[in-house]
């Protein structure tokens, strides 16, 4: 169905964002046979306005392509964005003041990656950094959960996360890592300058080398009995504390 040069994006919102903002990247749109509601109609009209081919597929063919996912009867073949490399990240840092970056250490669930990416986009994060190994791929599931954010906020895959964090420190960014047992609360440190926020997988937390690169380890409010928060929830809490300090709330 799709050529090697394209990737699949599915879900109403993710496909709508692409058709609205970057229709030149869309090669073909697929709609579920029998779906003729208003939301599907909007997708169809956007595709027609961009002179894109539209194909109707039955549920079996959707499932054979995507597996057992909530695709909402919409998918598209899309030309992928060129992935950001470490060099691209450092080039972008020089163009803005007080950059905010997010790094995920050992987060392997694409749903969590997508949710973190969606919140990062909402909070003005320049880029999301992940290690090459032991990390969730930016696949169709992550893109669907990200609801269009994957087309706006770059994901930078690096060979060695600790090394990259060290280079970011040398470039003038301060690093705050989330740790449930940290002595300081997130609200007690200054998150208003050039910052990198680092979060680890639920339960495992940050790896030792990653922790050693942090200027601060901070905890998030937890008045209950659970030992740790889901990483996407913790990411949202820490990002919105940062946004609050920066005057964005």
N, C-alpha and C positions, 0 to 999 in steps of 0.2 A: 504493500500500500504506500509506504513512504520510502523515498530514496535514501541512500546513505548520507546524503548531504543535508538532510532535514532531521528534525526531532519532533516528537509529538507533544502537544500541549492539550490538556483536556479540562473540562469544567466551564460553566457559563461565564463566570467572572474573568477567569484567566484568558479565555479566548476573546471575550469582549474587549478587554484592555488592549490586547495585541491589535485587534482590528481597528480600534479607535486611535491608538497612538502610533503604531508601527505597522500599518497594513502592508508595507513593502516587504516585510519579513515573512508574511504568510503566503504559502504556496497553494494550499487547498483547505477547504473547510468541509467537515463531515457532520451531518445531522442525523439523529435517529429517525428511522422511518416511522411515520405516524405522529411525530411531535410537531405540532403547528400552533403552539401557544405563543403569547406575546413575547416572552423572553427569547424563544427560539427564532421568532420572527425578527427580532432586533438583530440577532446574529446574522441572519440571512440577508437583511437589508444592508448591514455594514459590509458584508462580503460582496454583495452585488454592486454596491457603490464603489468598491475598490476593484471591480472587474475580476473577482476571484472565482475559480471553479468551486461549485458546491455539489457534494455527493450525498445521497441518502443511503444509509446502511441499516440493516436490521440489528437487533440486539445481539445476536450470535456473533456477527462480525465485529461489533464493538468489543465484545468480551474477548474474542480471539486476539484482538490487537492490544487491548489494555489490561486484560485479566479482570479479576473480581474487584473493581474499584467503583466509586460513586462518580461516574463520568458525566452525569446529568444530560446525556444524549448529545454532547457537543465535544468535538475535538478538531484539531487543526494540525496540518504539517507546517512546520515553521523553520525558517533558516536560523540556525543558532547564532547567538551573539559570540563574538570572539572573546574567549575567557580572559579575564584580567590575570596578568602575571605579577610577580612581585615588583618588577620594574614599573608597571603601569600604576600600581598603588603608590609608590614613592613619587612618581611624577605628578600624580593627582594631589598629593599632600602639599606640594609646593604652591598650589593654586588657590588654596582656601585658608582662612584663619580658623584657629580652634577646631580642627577636624575631630570628628567622633568616629571611632572604629569599633566593631564588635568582632570578637574572636570566640569560636566554639572549640573546645578541646575534648575530643572523644565522643562527640554526639553522633550517634549512628542511625537514628531513626529519621527517615525522610520527612515524616509528619512534623517532628520537632524542628528540623531544619527549615521547613517551609513556614512554620508558625513564627520562628525567630526572625526569618527574613521579612515577613510581613510587618512585624512590629518595628524592625530596624528601619524599614522604608518610611513608616509613619513618623518615626522620631528623627529623621534626617541623618541617619548613619551613612557615611561615605561609602563604606564597603564592609563586607562580612568576610572574615578570614577563617579558613578551615585547614587542617593538616591533610596531606594526601592520603595517609593511612588512618584507619580506625575512624572514619568520618562518613557521614551519610552523603550519597551522591545527590547532585542537583538534577534529579530525574523528574519524570512527568508527575509523580505523586507529590514531590516537594513543590513543584511549580503550581500545582492545583491548589495546595494548601496556602501557598504564598499569595494567591489571588492577584496575580499581576506584578507583585513586587520583584519577582525574579527578572523581570524585563527592565527594571529601573535601577535596582541596587546590585552592584557587581558582587559576585562571590569569588574570592581569591584563594586558590588552592596552593599551599606552600609545602615544600618538602619537609621542612623542620620548623614547627611552630615556635619553639623556644628561641631558635636563631632569629626568626623574623621579629619576634617581640623584642629581642635585644637590639636589632637594627632600628626598630621604631623608637626605642628609648634613646638611642644615639641621635635620632632625628628630632628629638625634643618632645615626644609624647610620653605622658605618664600613664601607668598601667594599673588598673584596679581589677582584682580578681575576686569573684564571689566564693565565699566559704562560710558554711553554716556555723562554724565554730570561731569565726574571726572575732578579735577583740573590739573592732570598731563597727558601727552601723554605717550603712551606705550614706545616710544623711549627715554623717559627721566628717566626711572628707570633701574636698573641693573637686567637683566634677565639671567645672566651667571652662577649663582650658583644653588644650590638645590632649585627648584621652583615648585609651583603648580599654574597653570593658571585656573581661574574659570570663567565660562560664564553662564549667565542665558538665559531664553527663550526670544525670540524676543518680545518686548513690555513690558513684565512684569519685565524682568531683574532679578537681584539677590534678593533673599529673605533677610530680615533684619538680621536674625541670621547668614546667610552666609556672608553678607557684614561685619559684626562685626569681623569675623575671618580673614579678609584680612589685610595684612600689607600695601598694596597699592590698591587704586582704580585708574584705568587708562582708558583713552579714546583712541579710534582709529580715524584715520583721516576721516573726513566727510566734504566734500566741497559742498555737495548738500543740498537738502531740506528735504530728508527723515529723520525721527526722529531716526530710529534704523535700523541696518543691520540684515539680516538673521543670525541666530546663527552659521550656518556652515561657512558662509563667514567671520564673525567676528573671529571665531576660526582659520581659515586659516591665516588671517591677523596677529593675535597675535602670533600664532605659528611661522610664518615666520619672524616676528620681533625678536622673541627669537632666532631662528636659525641664523639670521644675526648677532646678538650680540655674539653668541657662535662661530662665524667663520665658520659656515656651508654653507654660501652662498658666 
